[in-house]
Structure formats: structure tokens, C-alpha cells
Amino acid sequence: MITLEAQLKMQDVLVVLIGMRRKYVRIKVWAGMNFHHL
């Protein structure tokens, strides 16, 4: 049985991973827009 603490830690990891992916996509889009203007 998974403890509540373990579930919360898993959630934190997922949130961090999703956040990193969003940030990466944003950087990629921003870089793409900037390179397009050059």
C-alpha cells in the first residue's frame, strides 16, 4: 500500500517534470521566433 507521503512526493515529481517540459517548450518557441526574425 502506498502511503500518503509517497503519493505527495510522486505528485511533486510530476509537477516538476511537467513544469520543466513547459519551460523547455516556451524556450524553444521563443528561440524559434527570434531566429525567424534574424
C-alpha positions in Angstrom: 0.0 0.0 0.0 1.3 3.4 -1.0 1.5 5.9 1.9 0.1 9.5 1.5 3.6 10.9 1.8 4.8 8.8 -1.1 1.9 9.9 -3.2 2.6 13.5 -2.4 6.3 13.1 -3.4 5.2 11.4 -6.7 2.9 14.4 -7.4 5.7 16.8 -6.7 8.0 15.0 -9.1 5.2 15.0 -11.8 4.6 18.7 -11.3 8.3 19.5 -11.6 8.6 17.4 -14.7 5.6 19.0 -16.4 6.9 22.4 -15.4 10.3 21.7 -16.9 8.7 20.5 -20.1 6.5 23.6 -20.4 9.6 25.8 -19.8 11.5 23.9 -22.4 8.7 24.3 -24.9 8.5 28.0 -24.1 12.2 28.5 -24.7 12.0 26.5 -27.9 9.2 28.7 -29.2 10.9 31.9 -28.1 14.2 30.8 -29.8 12.3 29.8 -32.9 10.6 33.3 -33.1 13.9 35.1 -32.5 15.8 33.0 -35.2 12.9 33.7 -37.5 13.4 37.5 -37.2 17.2 37.3 -37.9 
